[in-house]
Amino acid sequence: MGATKRGCEMAEQTEGTITIDASPAAVMGAIADFEAYPEWAQGVKKTEILETDGEGRGKRVRFEVSAVGLSGWYVLSYDYEPGDQGVSWTFEDGSPIKNLEGSYGLTPDGDATDVVYRAVVDPGVPMIGFMKRKVEKMVIDTALKGLKKRVESL
């Protein structure tokens, strides 16, 4: 993969940040608890872990979703960073969703954790660029607020 392609991918991403009053391990625990997503991740109706990694965390996960007037499904493949520093995912398949790639980066901040969520979303329906960015921003903001509420309530 050349630098130009990588740079282009980064430019297309939308990003959001939030501080959660918990350790990176607690935040990562909630992120990796895919079975609980329907309880707190708005729009996620069902999850199924298709494959786990060596530590028992979801490596390939199927999601059924309904949000922004769209219903569908997708499968993501997860890659965890060591030491609860973050996780990234790549899109494998879905309908009508055509792409959903991103990452959570976790940085300790005293007794809290700064969380950066980056994502590229292609909902699989035609829309102009600024609307696509708006959908991405909404997905990120909703996910970060839901994650914060989930972790701080545990």
N, C-alpha and C positions, 0 to 999 in steps of 0.2 A: 504494500500500500504506500503510495507516494505521499509526500508532504502536502501537495496540492489537494488531493482527495481528502486527506484528514482535515486540513484547514477548512475546506468547504463544508464538511460534516459539522464541524464545530460551529460555523457561522449559522447553520440552519437550526441549531438547538435553541430552545427556550429554557430559561433558568429561573428558579425561585429559591429563596432561603428562609429558614426559620430557626429559632433557638428553642430547644426542648429541655426542660428541667429534669434531666436524667443522664445517666452515663451512656457512652457510645454502645456499650454491650446491651443495655436495656433497649435502646433505640433499634439496634440491629436485631434484637430478639423479636420485636414487634414487626419489623420489616420481613423477617424470614418466617413468620408465623402465618403462612398463606391460608391455612384453614380458617383463620379468624377474620380475614379480609371482608367477608360479607357483613360482619358485625360493625365495621368502622369505615371501610373504604367506600365512599359514596359511588353508586353505580355498579359495584361488583356484586353480582347475584350468586355466583357459585365459583369455587376453585377446585382444581384437582391436581395433585402433585403426580406427575407422570414419571419422574426420575429424581433420585436424591444424590447428593454428593457424598464424599467420604465421611462427612460430619453429620449426615442425616438431614441436611438442609435441602430445600427444593432446588433442584438443578434445572428441571424442565417443568413448567407449570402452565396449566390450561385455565383460562378465565372465561366466564360468561358474564357479559356486561350489558347494561342498559343505561345510557347517559346521553345528554344533549339530543334527545329525540332519536337516538340510534340504538339498536340492539345488535349484539353480535358476540363473537368469541375470538380468542387469539391464544397462541402458545408462545411463551417467552422462555429463553434459555438464560440462566443466571450464572454470573461469575463473581465470587466473593473475594474481597481484598483481605489480607491477613490483619489480625488485630482489630477487628470491628471498625476498620477505616472506611468501609463502604461496600457497595455492590453495584454491578452494572448488568444490564440485560440487553439481549438482542431478540428481535422478532423472528419467529420461525414460520408461522402460518396464522391465518385468520380470515374472517369474513364478517362484515364488509371491510373491516380494518385491514389496511395494507402495510402499515408499519407502526411500531411503537418501540422505540429504542431509547435507552437512557441510563441514568445512574443516580444513586444517592451517595454523596460524599459526607463523611462524618468526622468532625473535628472537635476534640474535647475543649471546653471553655469553662474552667473551674469545675463546678458541680453540674454543669449543663453541657449540652452538645449542640454545636452549630451544624445544621443539616443543609446541604446544597443539593437540590434536585434539578437535573438537566434531562430534557426529553425532546424527542422528535416524534410527532404524532401525524400519521396520515390516516384519517378516518375512513378512507375508501369511498368517499362521495365527493363529487366536484365542489370546490369552493375556492374563492379568490384568496390570495396570499395573506392579506391582513386578517381575514376570518379564520384561516388555518392557525395563525399565531394566537388569535384570541382563544380558540379552542385549546391549544397547547397550554396557554397561560392559565385557563380555567382548570384544566386537568391537574396541572402542577399545584396551583393554590389550594384546590380541594384536597389533593393527596397530602400536602404538607400540614394543613389544618387538621385533617382527620388523623394523621400519624401523631401529631402533638397531643391531641385530645386523648387518643388511645394510650400512648405511653404514660402520660401524666396521670391517667386515671387508674393505672395498674398498681 
